[in-house]
């Protein structure tokens, strides 16, 4: 299908998406905390708020980058190179500072499901790291000369959501055990940090080497 990237690209993207889905961040902190404090329904509400934000980011990025591609193929290429460097920085930052993850089991305030959903959406939409990441990450899987770039960018965003959903659903279902594991063994989060750094760092280096040959 012309609206989907090649199989090799899909496989590479899927591996990166799995690593990203397992990487702790503000979204995961929110839906796991809400699950522990308020129950699984609240956890799923926060998660689906975040998913809505991701889909909106995908649409905005696809339309914005397609306009950039039409205006200047060179600028689009520069963005991809900058994106590779940003991915390397994310990998280094994960190893240096670790994950920004801590399940908040002390926040006992009860919120409506709608409020939890909107909080998940808000955190995702206005997180600058997510915005920058999507702008620099998705273009790596699209060719400058591809006339179907906008459709492939949207497809990748949807695929990312499809991959993240079962992973995050499992995290919500076993939130109590995960919180206990993280409290008992900080090495577990460091293992995720190393996985995240290895996938993103290796991917960025591969892309940079491919551009130099």
C-alpha contacts under 8 A as a table, 3 or more apart, distances in Angstrom:
res1	aa1	res2	aa2	distance
1	X	4	X	5.64
2	X	5	X	7.40
2	X	148	X	6.97
3	X	148	X	6.28
3	X	151	X	5.39
3	X	152	X	5.19
3	X	155	X	7.15
4	X	151	X	7.58
4	X	152	X	5.28
4	X	155	X	6.39
4	X	156	X	7.87
5	X	9	X	6.04
5	X	10	X	6.24
5	X	141	X	7.56
5	X	142	X	7.53
5	X	152	X	6.21
6	X	9	X	5.26
6	X	10	X	6.24
7	X	10	X	4.96
7	X	11	X	6.17
8	X	11	X	5.17
8	X	12	X	6.32
9	X	12	X	5.19
9	X	13	X	6.00
9	X	141	X	6.52
10	X	13	X	5.03
10	X	14	X	5.92
11	X	14	X	5.07
11	X	15	X	6.33
12	X	15	X	5.32
12	X	16	X	6.41
13	X	16	X	5.14
13	X	17	X	6.01
13	X	141	X	7.50
14	X	17	X	4.91
14	X	18	X	6.13
14	X	160	X	7.43
14	X	163	X	7.42
15	X	18	X	5.26
15	X	19	X	6.42
15	X	199	X	7.83
16	X	19	X	5.20
16	X	20	X	6.16
16	X	199	X	6.26
16	X	200	X	6.97
17	X	20	X	5.03
17	X	21	X	6.02
17	X	160	X	5.90
17	X	163	X	6.88
17	X	164	X	7.27
18	X	21	X	5.09
18	X	22	X	6.37
18	X	163	X	6.71
18	X	164	X	6.90
19	X	22	X	5.29
19	X	23	X	6.32
19	X	195	X	6.77
19	X	196	X	5.62
19	X	199	X	6.97
20	X	23	X	5.06
20	X	196	X	6.62
21	X	24	X	7.96
21	X	163	X	7.87
21	X	164	X	5.36
21	X	167	X	6.91
21	X	168	X	7.21
22	X	167	X	7.44
22	X	168	X	7.93
22	X	192	X	7.10
23	X	99	X	7.60
23	X	192	X	6.18
23	X	193	X	7.01
23	X	196	X	6.51
24	X	27	X	7.85
24	X	28	X	5.74
24	X	29	X	6.98
24	X	99	X	5.90
24	X	100	X	6.62
24	X	101	X	5.44
25	X	28	X	5.43
25	X	29	X	6.09
25	X	99	X	6.80
25	X	100	X	5.64
25	X	101	X	5.75
26	X	29	X	5.05
26	X	30	X	6.18
26	X	100	X	7.27
26	X	101	X	7.21
26	X	123	X	7.30
27	X	30	X	5.23
27	X	31	X	6.41
27	X	46	X	7.90
27	X	47	X	7.24
27	X	50	X	6.51
27	X	120	X	6.78
27	X	123	X	7.02
27	X	124	X	6.76
28	X	31	X	5.40
28	X	32	X	5.94
28	X	47	X	7.85
28	X	101	X	7.77
29	X	32	X	5.51
29	X	33	X	5.90
29	X	101	X	5.90
29	X	102	X	6.34
29	X	103	X	5.67
29	X	104	X	7.57
30	X	33	X	5.22
30	X	34	X	6.04
30	X	43	X	7.80
30	X	46	X	6.78
30	X	103	X	7.83
30	X	120	X	7.17
31	X	34	X	5.09
31	X	35	X	6.04
31	X	42	X	7.46
31	X	43	X	4.47
31	X	44	X	6.85
31	X	45	X	7.81
31	X	46	X	5.12
31	X	47	X	5.68
31	X	120	X	7.74
31	X	172	X	7.23
32	X	35	X	5.02
32	X	36	X	6.29
32	X	43	X	6.13
32	X	103	X	6.59
32	X	171	X	7.44
32	X	172	X	6.00
32	X	175	X	5.84
33	X	36	X	5.24
33	X	37	X	6.09
33	X	43	X	7.53
33	X	103	X	5.19
33	X	104	X	5.30
33	X	105	X	6.25
34	X	37	X	5.12
34	X	38	X	5.35
34	X	39	X	6.65
34	X	40	X	7.68
34	X	42	X	5.78
34	X	43	X	5.07
34	X	46	X	7.51
35	X	38	X	5.46
35	X	39	X	4.39
35	X	40	X	4.70
35	X	41	X	7.25
35	X	42	X	5.90
35	X	43	X	4.26
35	X	44	X	7.77
35	X	172	X	6.44
35	X	175	X	6.68
36	X	39	X	5.86
36	X	40	X	7.62
36	X	105	X	6.76
36	X	175	X	6.51
36	X	176	X	6.29
37	X	105	X	6.26
37	X	106	X	7.95
37	X	107	X	7.10
37	X	108	X	6.14
38	X	41	X	7.86
38	X	42	X	6.04
38	X	43	X	7.67
38	X	108	X	7.90
38	X	110	X	6.69
39	X	42	X	5.66
39	X	43	X	6.48
40	X	43	X	4.79
40	X	44	X	6.12
40	X	172	X	6.50
40	X	173	X	6.88
41	X	44	X	5.21
41	X	45	X	6.15
41	X	113	X	7.61
42	X	45	X	4.92
42	X	46	X	6.25
42	X	113	X	5.81
42	X	116	X	6.46
42	X	117	X	7.92
43	X	46	X	5.28
43	X	47	X	6.23
43	X	172	X	6.33
44	X	47	X	4.87
44	X	48	X	6.02
44	X	169	X	7.45
44	X	172	X	7.22
45	X	48	X	5.26
45	X	49	X	6.19
45	X	113	X	6.17
45	X	114	X	7.52
45	X	116	X	6.03
45	X	117	X	4.70
45	X	120	X	7.64
46	X	49	X	5.10
46	X	50	X	6.37
46	X	116	X	5.31
46	X	117	X	4.66
46	X	118	X	7.52
46	X	119	X	6.81
46	X	120	X	4.53
46	X	121	X	7.52
47	X	50	X	5.08
47	X	51	X	6.21
47	X	117	X	7.43
47	X	120	X	6.41
47	X	168	X	7.69
48	X	51	X	4.77
48	X	52	X	6.08
48	X	117	X	6.66
48	X	120	X	7.36
48	X	121	X	7.84
49	X	52	X	5.16
49	X	53	X	6.42
49	X	116	X	7.82
49	X	117	X	4.57
49	X	118	X	5.99
49	X	119	X	7.12
49	X	120	X	4.43
49	X	121	X	4.15
49	X	122	X	7.82
49	X	124	X	7.91
50	X	53	X	5.02
50	X	54	X	6.31
50	X	117	X	7.84
50	X	120	X	4.81
50	X	121	X	4.80
50	X	122	X	7.86
50	X	123	X	7.37
50	X	124	X	5.37
50	X	125	X	7.93
51	X	54	X	4.98
51	X	55	X	6.31
51	X	121	X	7.55
51	X	161	X	6.69
52	X	55	X	5.21
52	X	56	X	6.30
52	X	121	X	6.37
53	X	56	X	5.10
53	X	57	X	6.10
53	X	121	X	5.23
53	X	122	X	7.62
53	X	124	X	5.44
53	X	125	X	5.24
54	X	57	X	4.96
54	X	58	X	6.09
54	X	124	X	7.04
54	X	125	X	7.54
54	X	157	X	7.54
54	X	161	X	7.56
55	X	58	X	4.96
55	X	59	X	6.29
55	X	157	X	6.62
55	X	158	X	6.97
55	X	161	X	7.74
56	X	59	X	5.18
56	X	60	X	6.17
56	X	125	X	7.97
57	X	60	X	5.15
57	X	61	X	5.93
57	X	125	X	7.27
57	X	131	X	7.06
57	X	134	X	7.27
58	X	61	X	5.16
58	X	62	X	5.96
58	X	134	X	7.35
58	X	153	X	7.29
58	X	154	X	5.98
58	X	157	X	5.36
58	X	158	X	7.95
59	X	62	X	5.18
59	X	63	X	6.18
59	X	154	X	6.26
60	X	63	X	5.36
60	X	64	X	5.93
61	X	64	X	5.07
61	X	65	X	5.79
61	X	134	X	7.10
61	X	135	X	6.00
61	X	153	X	7.97
62	X	65	X	5.36
62	X	66	X	5.95
62	X	150	X	5.16
62	X	151	X	7.61
62	X	153	X	5.45
62	X	154	X	6.05
63	X	66	X	5.19
63	X	67	X	6.29
63	X	150	X	6.51
64	X	67	X	5.23
64	X	68	X	6.33
65	X	68	X	4.81
65	X	69	X	6.02
65	X	76	X	7.51
65	X	135	X	7.99
65	X	139	X	7.92
65	X	150	X	7.60
66	X	69	X	4.98
66	X	70	X	6.29
66	X	149	X	6.80
66	X	150	X	5.54
67	X	70	X	5.17
67	X	71	X	6.19
68	X	71	X	5.01
68	X	72	X	5.91
68	X	73	X	7.43
68	X	75	X	7.19
68	X	76	X	6.37
69	X	72	X	5.28
69	X	73	X	5.02
69	X	75	X	7.46
69	X	76	X	5.64
69	X	144	X	6.99
70	X	73	X	6.81
72	X	75	X	5.25
72	X	76	X	6.50
73	X	76	X	5.06
73	X	77	X	6.27
73	X	144	X	6.21
73	X	145	X	7.95
74	X	77	X	5.05
74	X	78	X	6.21
75	X	78	X	5.02
75	X	79	X	6.19
76	X	79	X	5.04
76	X	80	X	6.40
76	X	144	X	6.97
77	X	80	X	5.09
77	X	81	X	6.44
77	X	144	X	6.92
78	X	81	X	5.14
78	X	82	X	6.16
79	X	82	X	5.04
79	X	83	X	5.94
79	X	136	X	6.82
80	X	83	X	4.82
80	X	84	X	6.34
80	X	136	X	6.40
80	X	139	X	6.16
80	X	140	X	5.90
81	X	84	X	5.11
81	X	85	X	6.53
81	X	208	X	7.30
82	X	85	X	5.13
82	X	86	X	6.18
82	X	136	X	7.30
83	X	86	X	4.94
83	X	87	X	6.18
83	X	135	X	7.89
83	X	136	X	4.24
83	X	137	X	6.27
83	X	140	X	7.58
84	X	87	X	5.11
84	X	88	X	6.39
84	X	136	X	7.51
84	X	137	X	7.94
84	X	140	X	7.90
84	X	204	X	4.87
84	X	205	X	7.54
84	X	207	X	7.05
84	X	208	X	6.86
85	X	88	X	5.08
85	X	89	X	6.31
85	X	204	X	7.09
86	X	89	X	4.96
86	X	90	X	6.22
86	X	136	X	7.45
87	X	90	X	5.04
87	X	91	X	6.28
87	X	137	X	7.66
87	X	200	X	5.89
87	X	201	X	6.51
87	X	204	X	6.07
88	X	91	X	5.10
88	X	92	X	6.26
88	X	200	X	6.74
88	X	201	X	5.08
88	X	204	X	6.13
88	X	205	X	7.72
89	X	92	X	5.06
89	X	93	X	5.98
90	X	93	X	5.02
90	X	94	X	6.10
90	X	197	X	7.27
90	X	200	X	7.65
91	X	94	X	5.24
91	X	95	X	6.57
91	X	196	X	6.73
91	X	197	X	3.93
91	X	198	X	7.09
91	X	200	X	5.97
91	X	201	X	5.46
92	X	95	X	5.27
92	X	96	X	6.10
92	X	197	X	6.70
92	X	201	X	7.93
93	X	96	X	4.99
93	X	97	X	5.66
93	X	98	X	7.08
94	X	97	X	5.60
94	X	98	X	4.69
94	X	99	X	6.29
94	X	193	X	5.51
94	X	194	X	7.42
94	X	196	X	7.39
94	X	197	X	6.21
95	X	98	X	5.58
95	X	190	X	7.97
95	X	193	X	6.20
95	X	194	X	6.48
95	X	197	X	6.75
98	X	189	X	7.77
98	X	190	X	6.64
98	X	193	X	6.10
99	X	189	X	6.96
99	X	190	X	7.70
99	X	193	X	6.49
103	X	179	X	6.53
104	X	107	X	6.16
105	X	108	X	7.49
111	X	115	X	6.09
111	X	116	X	6.39
112	X	115	X	5.12
112	X	116	X	6.31
113	X	116	X	5.06
113	X	117	X	6.12
114	X	117	X	5.08
114	X	118	X	6.17
115	X	118	X	5.12
115	X	119	X	6.06
116	X	119	X	5.03
116	X	120	X	6.27
117	X	120	X	5.18
117	X	121	X	6.27
118	X	121	X	4.92
118	X	122	X	5.95
119	X	122	X	4.99
119	X	123	X	6.06
120	X	123	X	5.33
120	X	124	X	6.26
121	X	124	X	5.27
121	X	125	X	6.02
122	X	125	X	5.22
122	X	126	X	6.05
123	X	126	X	5.65
123	X	127	X	5.88
124	X	127	X	5.44
124	X	130	X	7.05
125	X	130	X	7.86
125	X	131	X	7.65
126	X	131	X	7.74
127	X	130	X	5.50
127	X	131	X	6.57
128	X	131	X	5.03
128	X	132	X	6.13
129	X	132	X	5.24
129	X	133	X	5.89
130	X	133	X	4.98
130	X	134	X	6.10
131	X	134	X	5.44
131	X	135	X	6.26
132	X	135	X	5.16
132	X	136	X	6.21
133	X	136	X	5.27
133	X	137	X	5.60
134	X	137	X	5.09
134	X	138	X	5.76
135	X	138	X	6.39
135	X	139	X	7.07
136	X	139	X	6.12
136	X	140	X	7.25
137	X	140	X	5.74
137	X	141	X	7.94
138	X	141	X	5.97
138	X	142	X	7.48
138	X	153	X	6.46
138	X	156	X	7.31
138	X	157	X	7.82
139	X	142	X	5.33
139	X	143	X	7.91
139	X	153	X	7.34
140	X	143	X	7.89
142	X	146	X	7.07
142	X	149	X	6.04
142	X	152	X	7.16
142	X	153	X	7.23
143	X	146	X	5.20
143	X	149	X	7.13
144	X	149	X	7.82
146	X	149	X	5.33
148	X	151	X	5.50
148	X	152	X	6.30
149	X	152	X	5.13
149	X	153	X	6.09
150	X	153	X	5.15
150	X	154	X	6.36
151	X	154	X	5.17
151	X	155	X	6.12
152	X	155	X	4.86
152	X	156	X	6.08
153	X	156	X	5.16
153	X	157	X	6.34
154	X	157	X	5.11
154	X	158	X	6.33
155	X	158	X	5.15
155	X	159	X	6.09
156	X	159	X	4.95
156	X	160	X	6.05
157	X	160	X	5.07
157	X	161	X	6.46
158	X	161	X	5.11
158	X	162	X	6.25
159	X	162	X	4.95
159	X	163	X	6.16
160	X	163	X	5.20
160	X	164	X	6.08
161	X	164	X	5.04
161	X	165	X	5.96
162	X	165	X	5.44
162	X	166	X	7.45
163	X	166	X	6.54
163	X	167	X	7.02
164	X	167	X	5.29
164	X	168	X	5.94
165	X	168	X	5.33
165	X	169	X	5.91
166	X	169	X	4.93
166	X	170	X	6.16
167	X	170	X	5.31
167	X	171	X	6.44
168	X	171	X	4.88
168	X	172	X	6.21
169	X	172	X	5.11
169	X	173	X	6.21
170	X	173	X	5.06
170	X	174	X	6.23
171	X	174	X	5.29
171	X	175	X	5.56
171	X	178	X	7.34
172	X	175	X	4.90
174	X	177	X	5.52
174	X	178	X	6.24
175	X	178	X	5.05
175	X	179	X	6.07
176	X	179	X	5.22
176	X	180	X	6.24
177	X	180	X	5.07
177	X	181	X	6.09
178	X	181	X	5.02
178	X	182	X	6.16
179	X	182	X	5.20
179	X	183	X	6.11
180	X	183	X	5.09
180	X	184	X	5.99
181	X	184	X	5.09
181	X	185	X	5.72
181	X	188	X	7.46
182	X	185	X	5.18
182	X	186	X	5.53
182	X	187	X	7.92
182	X	188	X	6.25
182	X	189	X	6.76
183	X	186	X	6.51
185	X	188	X	5.80
186	X	189	X	5.66
186	X	190	X	6.73
187	X	190	X	4.93
187	X	191	X	6.10
188	X	191	X	5.13
188	X	192	X	6.59
189	X	192	X	5.08
189	X	193	X	6.22
190	X	193	X	4.81
190	X	194	X	6.20
191	X	194	X	5.16
191	X	195	X	6.24
192	X	195	X	4.97
192	X	196	X	6.05
193	X	196	X	5.11
193	X	197	X	6.08
194	X	197	X	5.04
194	X	198	X	5.92
195	X	198	X	5.16
195	X	199	X	6.20
196	X	199	X	5.42
196	X	200	X	6.16
197	X	200	X	5.37
197	X	201	X	5.51
197	X	202	X	7.96
198	X	201	X	5.25
198	X	202	X	5.69
199	X	202	X	5.35
199	X	203	X	5.96
200	X	203	X	5.07
200	X	204	X	6.04
201	X	204	X	5.20
201	X	205	X	6.15
202	X	205	X	5.22
202	X	206	X	6.10
203	X	206	X	5.16
203	X	207	X	6.31
204	X	207	X	5.15
204	X	208	X	6.19
205	X	208	X	5.10
205	X	209	X	6.07
206	X	209	X	5.24
206	X	210	X	6.12
207	X	210	X	5.06
207	X	211	X	6.35
208	X	211	X	5.19
208	X	212	X	6.44
209	X	212	X	5.14
209	X	213	X	6.55
210	X	213	X	5.52
